[in-house]
Amino acid sequence: MENNLQNEPERYELAEPARYSFDLDRRDFFKALGAGLVVLGVLDAQESGRRGNRSPLPKEIGPWLHIGENGTVSVFTGKVEVGQNTRTALVQGVAEELRMPFSSIKLIMGDTDLVPYNAGTFGSRSMPDMLPQLRKVAATARRVIDENGGEIGKGKKLLASVPIADSPVTAPQNWKVLGHPVPKVEGRAFVTGEHRYSSDQTLPGMLHAVVVRPPVAGATLTSVDTSAAKGVVVVRDGDLLAVAAPQIARALKAAAELKPEWKTPAKPSDSELFAILKNTAKPRTDSTRGSIEEGLAAADHKLSQTYTVAYIAHAPLEPRAALALWENDKLTVWTGTQVPFGVRSEIASAFHIPESQVRVIVPDTGAAYGGKHTGEAAIEAARIAKQAGKPVKLVWTREDEFTHAYLRPAGVIEVQSGVTKDGTLTAWEFHNYNSGGSALATLYEVPHQRVHFHPSESPLRQGSYRGLAATANHFAREVHMDEIAHSLKKDPLEFRLSNMKDPRFRAVLQRAADAFGWGKRPAGIAGGFEKGSYVATVAEITADKDLKRVRIERVVTAYECGAIVNPDCLRNQVEGAVIMGLGGALFERIRFENGRILNPRFSRYRVPRFTDIPALETVLIDRKDLPSAGAGETPIVCIAPAISNAIFAVTGLRLRSLPLLNHASPA
């Protein structure tokens, strides 16, 4: 390591005040808030963050909620805010049960030293899991306050371990705060640019780091000439090669002057992708109902088709970012991640230190989409900071994101079906290779079914993506349903409705079709179900016969996820998912040759633009008789098959591969 920088003071503080006073430990935090509802049985952060056998959720109010002397309520959750506006919805739930003003509640999220353990923010679990938990906590607190005459904030302390009871929560029919639109928490700071994200965090005297990446992920660093890099910190730690300097421009310049040599393993190209996924498939027990052979024998018409989906990148607005500070053998990292406790475990393992010596703080993060489940940036920043002896900020470049982050899995899906001449499904066989098992099963009524997920050896690094494999599986299933309907000369909507019994599924299809005006002009329809919620999408397009110009004109989406917590937030989630889904449907695809990513920047990787956005109409179905489910993922699953089916309705061309417009240009 070369370090020509002057020494900085040993103590570092945030250059701007943090939203909460993170230099306090949990007990001091409570003291700082003043007298109020306090519980002595504080959750042990080390125990809560240990991998393997986890302690159960805290059964007392203290780890979850504190009411201060001035009436301010502080609530603690391991969930994080990555753009889905979970903070506002969770605060609504607490305000509802405490009968306190929405503005008097502060939510502390994703600080492993302050909040109860949580596995992470994924799987649309914040509404079905965390909202009920915090409502129950708040309802118990409300009961304790009432039992003490409501005298909170006047010096009277309600001490000791108050257990969370099964206090009744407010029924949806009686909601005053939940179920209604409320202003986004700190909304003004977001729109004025004042709000600080992970990549905005700073410390005095910190260094900006740049990691020098190999041309292909997995390459080994064999040598490096650092002679041209003057006045900067050069870190070589195994295969990690990085430069750190007081200014980012200086670090970038020095990184470009290094002359590394890499040993690059042989890798495949995208032309081989789908054959590799089929040829490397591993056996996996399937799910069978009835007999496929009997179902096919009973069919008057049989159809077999193959569908494919490409790798795509998460492409978050904010790339991975981390700020690492070592102090007295304790590491604090501010980083954008969906799994703060998981990242804490990764860091502790990487440095062979107890988790109690690692603190992970997650500022609001500029999108994740399932792509920020791992702690690479945090570990890299910590490794560089340890060698540099100074706090280090690392923000991945856009090219880093495209080339070294994991991708949405590619996949091959084979479907075989049988149907009688009157339109009754008799057989359904569904094989997914590599892309995943989410939403693998069908809700259409078929007496003879076999569904099978085959894990494969992926040529590129892959992982979670918004909706997981539900997008790929819905694409194949809903396009195939259209193909069957066309072969029978039946209306696609009527064919679907005639083969289903699920009333929630029927409701979204019918509401979307009615809102669109189904049957009045050519369009494509698709229905979906995942994670406790249902969705249907109708798409209208204009296109020429050779698909050189395609435009999505109008999209109508009906969505039902139980009782609606915040209609404005839900509408934003649905429409945001539809817009994001346009990219994967139409043009997003990672290209690679010999393992090297060929389109690692936005000038080569096409994402939806303002000019691509159609007229969006969203129908929200409020089921106050059902628990609230999440909406971060399911709304994305139907836009691709709806567009594919619309293209067929307009042009007669049947497209079975995502992205649909590999060789066409959007209008």
C-alpha positions as CSV (number, residue, x, y, z in Angstrom):
1,M,0.0,0.0,0.0
2,E,1.2,3.5,-0.9
3,N,0.0,6.3,1.3
4,N,1.3,9.8,0.7
5,L,-1.6,11.6,2.5
6,Q,-1.4,13.5,5.7
7,N,-2.8,12.0,8.8
8,E,-6.3,13.1,9.8
9,P,-7.7,13.3,13.3
10,E,-8.6,10.0,14.8
11,R,-12.2,10.9,15.5
12,Y,-14.7,11.3,12.6
13,E,-18.2,12.6,12.6
14,L,-20.7,12.9,9.8
15,A,-20.1,16.2,7.9
16,E,-23.9,16.8,8.0
17,P,-26.1,15.8,10.9
18,A,-27.6,12.3,10.3
19,R,-31.4,12.0,10.4
20,Y,-31.0,10.2,13.8
21,S,-28.1,10.4,16.2
22,F,-26.3,7.2,15.2
23,D,-23.4,7.8,17.5
24,L,-25.5,6.6,20.4
25,D,-25.9,3.0,21.4
26,R,-29.4,1.8,21.9
27,R,-29.7,2.4,25.6
28,D,-28.2,5.9,25.3
29,F,-30.7,6.5,22.4
30,F,-33.6,5.9,24.8
31,K,-32.1,8.2,27.4
32,A,-31.7,10.9,24.8
33,L,-35.3,10.7,23.8
34,G,-36.4,11.5,27.3
35,A,-38.8,10.0,29.8
36,G,-41.7,8.0,28.5
37,L,-42.7,4.5,27.6
38,V,-39.5,2.5,28.3
39,V,-38.7,-1.2,28.4
40,L,-35.6,-2.5,30.1
41,G,-35.3,-5.7,28.2
42,V,-33.4,-4.4,25.2
43,L,-32.7,-6.7,22.3
44,D,-29.1,-7.8,22.1
45,A,-27.9,-6.8,18.6
46,Q,-25.3,-9.6,18.4
47,E,-27.8,-12.3,19.1
48,S,-30.3,-10.8,16.7
49,G,-27.9,-10.7,13.8
50,R,-26.3,-14.2,14.1
51,R,-26.7,-16.4,11.1
52,G,-28.2,-19.8,11.6
53,N,-30.4,-20.1,14.7
54,R,-32.0,-16.7,15.2
55,S,-33.6,-15.6,18.4
56,P,-37.4,-15.0,18.0
57,L,-38.8,-11.6,17.5
58,P,-38.7,-9.4,20.6
59,K,-41.8,-10.0,22.6
60,E,-41.6,-6.7,24.4
61,I,-42.4,-3.2,23.3
62,G,-39.0,-1.7,24.0
63,P,-37.1,-2.9,21.0
64,W,-39.9,-1.7,18.7
65,L,-41.2,1.6,20.1
66,H,-40.5,4.4,22.5
67,I,-42.7,7.4,23.4
68,G,-40.7,10.3,24.5
69,E,-41.4,13.0,27.1
70,N,-42.5,15.4,24.4
71,G,-44.9,12.9,22.9
72,T,-42.7,12.1,19.9
73,V,-42.9,8.4,19.0
74,S,-39.8,6.5,17.8
75,V,-40.4,3.2,16.1
76,F,-37.7,0.7,15.1
77,T,-37.6,-1.7,12.2
78,G,-35.1,-3.8,10.3
79,K,-36.9,-3.0,7.1
80,V,-35.2,-0.4,4.8
81,E,-36.4,2.2,2.4
82,V,-35.4,1.6,-1.2
83,G,-38.0,3.7,-2.9
84,Q,-41.1,1.8,-2.3
85,N,-42.3,4.3,0.4
86,T,-42.5,1.6,3.1
87,R,-41.7,4.2,5.7
88,T,-44.9,6.1,5.1
89,A,-47.1,3.0,5.2
90,L,-45.5,1.7,8.4
91,V,-45.9,5.1,10.1
92,Q,-49.5,5.1,9.1
93,G,-50.0,1.8,10.8
94,V,-48.4,3.0,14.1
95,A,-50.4,6.3,13.9
96,E,-53.6,4.3,13.4
97,E,-53.2,2.2,16.5
98,L,-51.7,4.8,18.8
99,R,-54.3,7.4,17.9
100,M,-51.5,9.9,17.6
101,P,-50.8,12.4,14.8
102,F,-49.0,10.9,11.8
103,S,-46.4,13.7,12.0
104,S,-45.4,12.9,15.6
105,I,-43.9,9.5,14.6
106,K,-40.4,8.8,13.5
107,L,-39.3,5.5,12.0
108,I,-35.7,4.3,12.5
109,M,-34.9,1.8,9.8
110,G,-32.1,-0.6,9.0
111,D,-29.5,0.3,11.7
112,T,-28.2,-3.0,13.1
113,D,-27.2,-1.4,16.4
114,L,-30.7,0.1,17.0
115,V,-33.4,-2.1,15.4
116,P,-34.6,-5.6,16.0
117,Y,-33.3,-8.3,13.6
118,N,-35.0,-8.6,10.3
119,A,-34.0,-11.0,7.5
120,G,-34.4,-8.2,4.9
121,T,-36.6,-6.1,2.7
122,F,-37.6,-8.5,-0.1
123,G,-40.4,-10.7,-1.2
124,S,-43.1,-8.1,-0.7
125,R,-43.1,-8.9,3.0
126,S,-43.2,-5.4,4.6
127,M,-46.9,-5.1,4.5
128,P,-47.9,-8.7,5.4
129,D,-45.3,-9.1,8.1
130,M,-43.9,-5.8,9.5
131,L,-47.1,-3.7,9.3
132,P,-49.1,-6.2,11.5
133,Q,-46.2,-6.5,13.9
134,L,-45.9,-2.7,14.4
135,R,-49.6,-2.3,14.6
136,K,-49.7,-4.9,17.4
137,V,-46.9,-3.2,19.2
138,A,-48.7,0.2,18.9
139,A,-52.0,-1.2,20.0
140,T,-50.4,-2.7,23.1
141,A,-48.7,0.6,23.9
142,R,-52.1,2.4,23.4
143,R,-53.6,0.0,26.0
144,V,-50.8,0.7,28.5
145,I,-51.2,4.4,28.0
146,D,-55.0,4.2,28.5
147,E,-54.6,2.1,31.6
148,N,-52.4,4.8,33.1
149,G,-54.9,7.6,32.4
150,G,-53.2,8.8,29.2
151,E,-50.6,10.6,31.2
152,I,-47.7,10.2,28.9
153,G,-45.1,12.9,28.5
154,K,-45.7,14.6,31.9
155,G,-42.7,13.0,33.7
156,K,-44.6,9.8,34.4
157,K,-42.6,6.7,33.3
158,L,-44.1,3.4,32.4
159,L,-41.2,1.2,33.1
160,A,-40.2,-2.5,33.0
161,S,-40.8,-5.1,30.3
162,V,-44.2,-4.5,28.8
163,P,-45.0,-7.6,26.8
164,I,-46.6,-7.3,23.4
165,A,-50.2,-8.5,23.9
166,D,-52.8,-9.7,21.4
167,S,-54.5,-6.3,21.8
168,P,-57.1,-5.9,19.2
169,V,-56.1,-3.7,16.2
170,T,-58.4,-1.4,14.3
171,A,-60.6,-3.2,11.8
172,P,-60.1,-1.9,8.2
173,Q,-63.7,-0.7,8.0
174,N,-62.8,1.7,10.9
175,W,-59.4,3.0,9.6
176,K,-58.8,6.7,10.0
177,V,-55.2,6.8,8.9
178,L,-54.6,3.5,7.2
179,G,-56.4,3.1,3.9
180,H,-56.1,6.7,3.1
181,P,-53.5,8.7,1.1
182,V,-51.2,10.7,3.3
183,P,-48.2,12.9,2.3
184,K,-44.9,11.0,1.9
185,V,-42.8,11.2,5.0
186,E,-40.2,14.0,4.3
187,G,-41.6,14.3,0.8
188,R,-40.3,17.9,0.4
189,A,-36.8,16.8,1.0
190,F,-37.0,14.2,-1.7
191,V,-38.3,16.6,-4.4
192,T,-35.9,19.4,-3.5
193,G,-32.8,17.1,-3.5
194,E,-32.2,17.7,0.2
195,H,-32.7,14.1,1.1
196,R,-29.4,12.2,1.5
197,Y,-29.0,8.7,0.0
198,S,-26.3,6.1,0.6
199,S,-24.1,7.7,-2.0
200,D,-24.5,11.1,-0.4
201,Q,-22.9,10.2,3.0
202,T,-19.7,12.0,3.9
203,L,-17.1,12.1,6.7
204,P,-14.4,14.7,7.2
205,G,-11.1,13.5,5.9
206,M,-12.5,10.6,4.0
207,L,-11.0,9.2,0.9
208,H,-12.9,8.4,-2.3
209,A,-12.1,5.0,-3.7
210,V,-12.2,3.5,-7.1
211,V,-11.9,-0.3,-7.7
212,V,-10.0,-1.4,-10.7
213,R,-12.1,-4.2,-12.2
214,P,-11.0,-7.1,-14.3
215,P,-12.3,-7.3,-17.9
216,V,-14.3,-10.5,-17.0
217,A,-15.7,-11.3,-13.6
218,G,-13.7,-14.1,-11.9
219,A,-10.4,-13.1,-13.5
220,T,-7.3,-13.3,-11.2
221,L,-4.9,-10.4,-10.7
222,T,-1.4,-11.6,-11.6
223,S,0.6,-8.3,-11.5
224,V,0.2,-4.5,-11.4
225,D,2.5,-1.6,-12.2
226,T,1.6,1.2,-9.7
227,S,4.6,3.5,-10.5
228,A,2.4,6.1,-12.3
229,A,0.0,6.5,-9.4
230,K,1.4,9.2,-7.3
231,G,0.0,10.9,-4.2
232,V,-2.8,8.4,-3.7
233,V,-3.4,5.3,-1.7
234,V,-3.1,2.1,-3.8
235,V,-4.6,-1.0,-2.2
236,R,-3.9,-4.5,-3.4
237,D,-5.5,-7.1,-1.2
238,G,-5.7,-10.4,-3.0
239,D,-7.6,-9.8,-6.2
240,L,-8.9,-6.5,-4.9
241,L,-7.1,-3.6,-6.7
242,A,-8.2,-0.1,-5.7
243,V,-7.1,3.5,-5.5
244,A,-8.2,6.0,-2.9
245,A,-7.7,9.8,-2.9
246,P,-9.2,12.9,-1.3
247,Q,-11.0,13.8,-4.5
248,I,-12.9,11.3,-6.7
249,A,-11.4,12.8,-9.9
250,R,-7.9,12.2,-8.6
251,A,-8.8,8.6,-7.7
252,L,-10.3,8.0,-11.2
253,K,-7.2,9.4,-12.9
254,A,-4.8,7.3,-10.8
255,A,-6.9,4.2,-11.3
256,A,-6.7,4.7,-15.1
257,E,-2.9,4.9,-14.8
258,L,-2.5,1.5,-13.2
259,K,-1.3,-1.3,-15.5
260,P,-2.8,-4.5,-14.1
261,E,-2.4,-7.9,-15.7
262,W,-5.2,-10.4,-15.3
263,K,-5.6,-14.1,-15.9
264,T,-8.9,-14.6,-17.5
265,P,-10.7,-17.9,-17.6
266,A,-12.5,-19.2,-20.7
267,K,-16.1,-18.1,-20.7
268,P,-19.1,-18.7,-23.0
269,S,-21.0,-16.1,-25.2
270,D,-24.7,-15.3,-25.3
271,S,-25.2,-17.2,-28.5
272,E,-24.7,-20.4,-26.5
273,L,-26.8,-19.3,-23.5
274,F,-30.0,-21.3,-23.9
275,A,-28.3,-24.5,-25.0
276,I,-26.1,-24.2,-21.9
277,L,-29.1,-23.8,-19.6
278,K,-30.8,-26.9,-21.1
279,N,-27.7,-29.0,-21.2
280,T,-26.6,-28.3,-17.6
281,A,-30.0,-28.7,-16.1
282,K,-30.0,-30.7,-12.8
283,P,-32.8,-33.1,-11.8
284,R,-35.4,-31.7,-9.4
285,T,-38.5,-33.4,-8.1
286,D,-41.6,-32.1,-10.0
287,S,-45.1,-31.4,-8.8
288,T,-47.7,-33.6,-10.5
289,R,-51.4,-33.8,-10.3
290,G,-53.3,-36.5,-12.2
291,S,-51.6,-38.1,-15.3
292,I,-50.2,-36.0,-18.1
293,E,-50.5,-39.0,-20.4
294,E,-54.3,-39.3,-19.6
295,G,-54.7,-35.5,-20.0
296,L,-53.1,-35.5,-23.5
297,A,-55.1,-38.5,-24.5
298,A,-58.3,-36.7,-23.6
299,A,-57.4,-33.6,-25.6
300,D,-58.7,-32.8,-29.1
301,H,-55.9,-30.2,-29.6
302,K,-52.3,-30.3,-28.3
303,L,-49.7,-27.6,-28.3
304,S,-46.0,-27.5,-27.4
305,Q,-43.9,-24.3,-27.4
306,T,-40.6,-23.0,-26.0
307,Y,-40.2,-19.5,-24.5
308,T,-37.0,-17.8,-23.5
309,V,-36.0,-14.9,-21.3
310,A,-32.6,-13.1,-21.4
311,Y,-30.4,-11.9,-18.6
312,I,-31.2,-8.3,-17.6
313,A,-29.6,-5.9,-15.2
314,H,-31.2,-4.2,-12.2
315,A,-30.0,-0.8,-13.4
316,P,-30.9,1.1,-10.2
317,L,-30.7,4.9,-10.3
318,E,-28.2,4.7,-7.5
319,P,-25.4,2.2,-7.9
320,R,-24.0,0.3,-4.9
321,A,-22.4,2.7,-2.4
322,A,-20.7,2.4,1.0
323,L,-18.9,4.6,3.5
324,A,-16.6,2.6,5.9
325,L,-15.1,3.9,9.2
326,W,-12.9,1.8,11.4
327,E,-12.7,3.1,15.0
328,N,-11.2,1.3,18.0
329,D,-11.5,-2.1,16.2
330,K,-15.2,-1.4,15.4
331,L,-16.4,-1.0,11.9
332,T,-19.3,1.2,10.9
333,V,-20.6,1.0,7.4
334,W,-23.2,3.2,5.8
335,T,-24.4,1.3,2.7
336,G,-27.4,0.8,0.5
337,T,-28.6,-2.8,1.0
338,Q,-31.9,-4.7,1.4
339,V,-30.4,-6.9,4.1
340,P,-28.5,-4.9,6.7
341,F,-28.1,-7.8,9.1
342,G,-27.0,-10.1,6.3
343,V,-24.4,-7.6,5.2
344,R,-23.2,-7.3,8.9
345,S,-22.7,-11.1,8.9
346,E,-20.8,-11.0,5.6
347,I,-18.5,-8.3,6.8
348,A,-17.9,-10.0,10.1
349,S,-17.0,-13.2,8.3
350,A,-14.8,-11.4,5.8
351,F,-12.7,-9.8,8.6
352,H,-13.0,-12.7,11.1
353,I,-14.4,-10.5,13.8
354,P,-17.5,-10.8,15.9
355,E,-20.7,-9.3,14.6
356,S,-20.8,-7.1,17.7
357,Q,-17.9,-5.2,16.2
358,V,-19.8,-4.4,13.0
359,R,-22.5,-1.8,12.6
360,V,-24.4,-1.5,9.4
361,I,-26.5,1.6,8.8
362,V,-28.7,1.8,5.7
363,P,-29.6,5.3,4.6
364,D,-32.5,5.5,2.1
365,T,-31.3,3.9,-1.1
366,G,-32.0,4.8,-4.7
367,A,-33.7,1.6,-5.7
368,A,-32.7,-2.0,-5.4
369,Y,-35.2,-4.3,-7.2
370,G,-33.8,-7.4,-5.6
371,G,-30.3,-6.4,-6.7
372,K,-28.8,-5.3,-3.4
373,H,-28.9,-8.5,-1.3
374,T,-25.2,-8.8,-1.0
375,G,-22.5,-6.7,0.6
376,E,-19.7,-6.4,-1.9
377,A,-19.4,-2.6,-1.9
378,A,-19.5,-2.5,1.9
379,I,-16.7,-5.2,2.2
380,E,-14.6,-3.5,-0.5
381,A,-14.9,-0.1,1.2
382,A,-14.0,-1.6,4.6
383,R,-11.0,-3.4,3.1
384,I,-9.7,-0.2,1.5
385,A,-10.4,1.8,4.7
386,K,-8.5,-0.7,6.9
387,Q,-5.4,-0.4,4.7
388,A,-5.7,3.3,4.2
389,G,-6.2,4.1,7.9
390,K,-8.9,6.6,7.0
391,P,-12.7,6.5,6.3
392,V,-13.3,5.5,2.7
393,K,-16.3,6.1,0.5
394,L,-16.9,3.8,-2.5
395,V,-19.6,4.3,-5.1
396,W,-19.6,1.8,-7.8
397,T,-19.5,3.1,-11.3
398,R,-22.3,2.4,-13.7
399,E,-20.0,0.0,-15.5
400,D,-19.3,-1.7,-12.2
401,E,-23.0,-2.3,-11.8
402,F,-23.4,-3.8,-15.3
403,T,-20.4,-6.0,-15.2
404,H,-20.0,-7.2,-11.6
405,A,-23.4,-7.1,-10.0
406,Y,-25.6,-10.2,-10.4
407,L,-28.3,-10.3,-13.0
408,R,-31.9,-11.5,-13.4
409,P,-31.6,-15.1,-14.4
410,A,-32.1,-16.1,-18.0
411,G,-34.3,-19.0,-18.7
412,V,-35.8,-21.5,-21.1
413,I,-39.4,-22.6,-20.5
414,E,-41.1,-25.4,-22.3
415,V,-44.9,-25.8,-22.2
416,Q,-47.1,-28.6,-23.4
417,S,-50.8,-28.4,-23.2
418,G,-54.0,-30.3,-24.1
419,V,-57.5,-28.9,-24.6
420,T,-60.8,-30.2,-25.8
421,K,-62.5,-28.7,-28.8
422,D,-65.0,-26.8,-26.5
423,G,-62.1,-25.1,-24.8
424,T,-61.6,-27.1,-21.6
425,L,-58.0,-27.6,-20.5
426,T,-57.1,-31.3,-19.9
427,A,-53.3,-31.3,-19.6
428,W,-50.6,-28.8,-18.6
429,E,-46.8,-29.6,-18.5
430,F,-44.5,-26.8,-17.6
431,H,-40.7,-27.0,-17.4
432,N,-38.6,-24.0,-16.3
433,Y,-34.8,-24.2,-16.9
434,N,-32.8,-21.9,-14.6
435,S,-34.9,-18.8,-14.2
436,G,-36.6,-20.0,-11.1
437,G,-39.7,-21.5,-9.4
438,S,-41.7,-18.5,-8.3
439,A,-45.3,-18.6,-9.7
440,L,-44.4,-21.9,-11.3
441,A,-47.9,-23.4,-10.8
442,T,-51.0,-22.4,-12.6
443,L,-54.3,-21.3,-11.1
444,Y,-56.1,-22.3,-14.3
445,E,-58.2,-25.4,-13.7
446,V,-56.4,-28.4,-15.3
447,P,-57.0,-31.9,-14.0
448,H,-53.7,-33.3,-15.2
449,Q,-50.6,-31.2,-14.5
450,R,-46.9,-31.5,-14.2
451,V,-44.7,-28.4,-13.3
452,H,-41.0,-28.7,-13.0
453,F,-38.1,-26.3,-12.2
454,H,-34.7,-27.4,-13.4
455,P,-31.7,-25.5,-11.8
456,S,-28.9,-25.0,-14.4
457,E,-25.3,-23.8,-14.5
458,S,-25.5,-20.1,-15.2
459,P,-22.7,-18.6,-17.4
460,L,-23.1,-15.3,-15.6
461,R,-23.6,-14.3,-12.0
462,Q,-27.4,-14.2,-11.3
463,G,-29.6,-13.5,-8.3
464,S,-32.9,-12.0,-7.2
465,Y,-34.8,-9.5,-9.3
466,R,-38.1,-7.8,-8.8
467,G,-40.8,-10.6,-9.0
468,L,-38.1,-13.3,-9.2
469,A,-39.0,-15.9,-11.8
470,A,-42.7,-14.9,-11.7
471,T,-42.1,-12.6,-14.6
472,A,-40.6,-15.4,-16.8
473,N,-43.2,-18.0,-15.8
474,H,-46.1,-15.6,-16.4
475,F,-44.7,-14.7,-19.7
476,A,-44.6,-18.3,-20.9
477,R,-47.9,-19.3,-19.3
478,E,-50.0,-16.3,-20.5
479,V,-48.6,-16.2,-24.0
480,H,-49.3,-20.0,-24.2
481,M,-52.8,-19.5,-23.0
482,D,-53.3,-17.0,-25.9
483,E,-51.9,-19.4,-28.3
484,I,-54.4,-22.1,-27.2
485,A,-57.3,-19.6,-27.5
486,H,-56.2,-18.7,-31.0
487,S,-55.9,-22.3,-32.1
488,L,-59.5,-22.8,-31.0
489,K,-60.7,-19.4,-32.5
490,K,-61.8,-18.4,-29.0
491,D,-61.6,-14.9,-27.3
492,P,-58.5,-14.9,-25.1
493,L,-60.4,-13.4,-22.1
494,E,-63.3,-15.8,-22.4
495,F,-61.0,-18.7,-22.7
496,R,-59.2,-17.8,-19.5
497,L,-62.4,-17.2,-17.6
498,S,-63.9,-20.5,-18.7
499,N,-60.9,-22.3,-17.2
500,M,-60.7,-20.8,-13.8
501,K,-62.6,-20.8,-10.5
502,D,-60.5,-18.5,-8.3
503,P,-62.8,-15.5,-7.7
504,R,-59.9,-13.1,-7.0
505,F,-58.2,-14.0,-10.3
506,R,-61.5,-13.7,-12.2
507,A,-62.1,-10.2,-10.6
508,V,-58.8,-8.6,-11.8
509,L,-59.2,-10.0,-15.3
510,Q,-62.8,-8.8,-15.6
511,R,-62.0,-5.4,-14.1
512,A,-59.1,-4.8,-16.3
513,A,-61.0,-5.9,-19.4
514,D,-64.0,-3.7,-18.5
515,A,-61.9,-0.6,-17.8
516,F,-60.1,-1.1,-21.1
517,G,-63.2,-1.7,-23.2
518,W,-62.2,-5.3,-24.2
519,G,-63.3,-6.4,-27.6
520,K,-63.7,-2.9,-29.1
521,R,-60.1,-2.8,-30.6
522,P,-57.2,-5.2,-30.8
523,A,-55.3,-5.6,-27.5
524,G,-53.4,-8.2,-25.5
525,I,-54.4,-9.4,-22.0
526,A,-52.6,-11.4,-19.3
527,G,-53.4,-12.3,-15.7
528,G,-51.2,-13.1,-12.8
529,F,-51.0,-14.1,-9.2
530,E,-48.1,-14.1,-6.7
531,K,-47.2,-13.4,-3.1
532,G,-50.9,-13.1,-2.0
533,S,-52.0,-10.6,-4.7
534,Y,-53.5,-10.7,-8.1
535,V,-53.0,-8.6,-11.2
536,A,-54.3,-8.4,-14.8
537,T,-52.9,-6.1,-17.6
538,V,-54.4,-5.1,-20.9
539,A,-52.0,-3.5,-23.5
540,E,-52.8,-1.7,-26.7
541,I,-50.1,-1.1,-29.2
542,T,-49.4,0.3,-32.7
543,A,-46.9,-1.5,-34.9
544,D,-45.9,-2.0,-38.5
545,K,-45.9,-5.5,-39.9
546,D,-42.1,-6.1,-39.6
547,L,-42.0,-4.6,-36.1
548,K,-39.5,-1.9,-37.1
549,R,-41.6,0.5,-35.2
550,V,-43.6,-0.5,-32.1
551,R,-45.3,1.8,-29.6
552,I,-47.2,0.9,-26.5
553,E,-50.2,3.2,-26.5
554,R,-52.2,2.3,-23.5
555,V,-51.9,0.0,-20.5
556,V,-54.7,-0.8,-18.1
557,T,-53.8,-2.7,-14.9
558,A,-56.2,-4.1,-12.3
559,Y,-54.5,-5.0,-9.0
560,E,-55.8,-6.5,-5.8
561,C,-53.7,-7.1,-2.7
562,G,-56.2,-7.3,0.1
563,A,-56.9,-4.2,2.2
564,I,-55.3,-1.2,0.7
565,V,-52.9,0.5,3.1
566,N,-52.3,3.7,1.1
567,P,-53.9,4.1,-2.3
568,D,-51.5,6.7,-3.6
569,C,-48.5,4.6,-2.6
570,L,-50.1,1.5,-4.1
571,R,-50.8,3.2,-7.4
572,N,-47.2,4.4,-7.6
573,Q,-46.0,0.8,-7.0
574,V,-48.2,-0.6,-9.7
575,E,-47.4,2.0,-12.3
576,G,-43.7,1.9,-11.4
577,A,-43.6,-1.8,-11.9
578,V,-45.4,-1.6,-15.2
579,I,-42.9,1.0,-16.5
580,M,-40.0,-1.0,-15.3
581,G,-41.5,-4.1,-16.9
582,L,-41.6,-2.4,-20.3
583,G,-37.8,-2.5,-20.4
584,G,-37.5,-6.3,-19.9
585,A,-40.5,-6.8,-22.2
586,L,-39.2,-4.8,-25.1
587,F,-35.5,-4.3,-25.2
588,E,-33.4,-4.9,-22.0
589,R,-30.9,-7.7,-22.5
590,I,-27.3,-8.3,-21.4
591,R,-25.1,-9.1,-24.3
592,F,-21.8,-11.0,-23.6
593,E,-19.0,-12.6,-25.5
594,N,-16.3,-14.8,-23.9
595,G,-17.8,-13.8,-20.6
596,R,-17.3,-10.1,-21.2
597,I,-20.3,-7.8,-21.0
598,L,-20.7,-5.9,-24.3
599,N,-23.3,-3.3,-23.2
600,P,-22.1,-2.1,-19.8
601,R,-23.5,1.5,-19.9
602,F,-26.9,3.2,-20.6
603,S,-25.7,4.3,-24.0
604,R,-25.7,0.6,-25.0
605,Y,-28.3,-0.9,-22.6
606,R,-31.8,0.4,-23.3
607,V,-34.1,1.1,-20.4
608,P,-37.5,2.7,-20.7
609,R,-37.5,6.5,-21.4
610,F,-40.1,9.1,-21.0
611,T,-41.0,8.7,-24.6
612,D,-41.7,5.0,-24.1
613,I,-44.3,5.5,-21.4
614,P,-47.9,4.8,-22.5
615,A,-51.1,6.1,-21.1
616,L,-51.4,4.2,-17.8
617,E,-54.7,3.4,-16.1
618,T,-54.7,1.6,-12.8
619,V,-57.8,0.0,-11.2
620,L,-57.3,-0.8,-7.5
621,I,-59.5,-3.3,-5.9
622,D,-59.8,-2.8,-2.1
623,R,-60.6,-6.0,-0.2
624,K,-61.0,-4.9,3.3
625,D,-62.0,-8.4,4.2
626,L,-58.5,-9.7,3.4
627,P,-55.1,-9.0,5.0
628,S,-52.9,-6.5,3.2
629,A,-50.3,-8.1,0.9
630,G,-47.3,-6.4,-0.6
631,A,-47.2,-4.7,-4.0
632,G,-43.5,-4.3,-4.7
633,E,-43.2,-7.3,-7.1
634,T,-46.5,-8.8,-8.5
635,P,-47.6,-5.8,-10.7
636,I,-44.6,-6.4,-13.0
637,V,-45.4,-9.9,-14.1
638,C,-48.1,-9.3,-16.7
639,I,-46.9,-6.4,-18.9
640,A,-44.6,-8.6,-21.0
641,P,-47.2,-11.3,-22.0
642,A,-49.8,-8.6,-22.5
643,I,-47.6,-6.8,-24.9
644,S,-46.6,-10.0,-26.7
645,N,-50.3,-10.9,-27.1
646,A,-51.1,-7.4,-28.3
647,I,-48.4,-7.7,-30.9
648,F,-50.0,-10.9,-32.2
649,A,-53.4,-9.2,-32.1
650,V,-52.2,-6.4,-34.3
651,T,-49.6,-8.0,-36.6
652,G,-50.2,-11.7,-36.4
653,L,-46.6,-12.3,-35.3
654,R,-46.1,-14.5,-32.3
655,L,-43.1,-13.6,-30.2
656,R,-41.9,-16.1,-27.6
657,S,-38.6,-14.6,-26.4
658,L,-37.8,-11.7,-24.1
659,P,-37.0,-9.0,-25.0
660,L,-39.6,-9.0,-27.7
661,L,-37.9,-6.4,-29.9
662,N,-34.4,-7.9,-30.3
663,H,-34.4,-6.7,-33.9
664,A,-37.0,-3.9,-33.9
665,S,-36.8,-0.3,-32.8
666,P,-39.4,1.3,-30.5
667,A,-41.1,4.3,-32.0
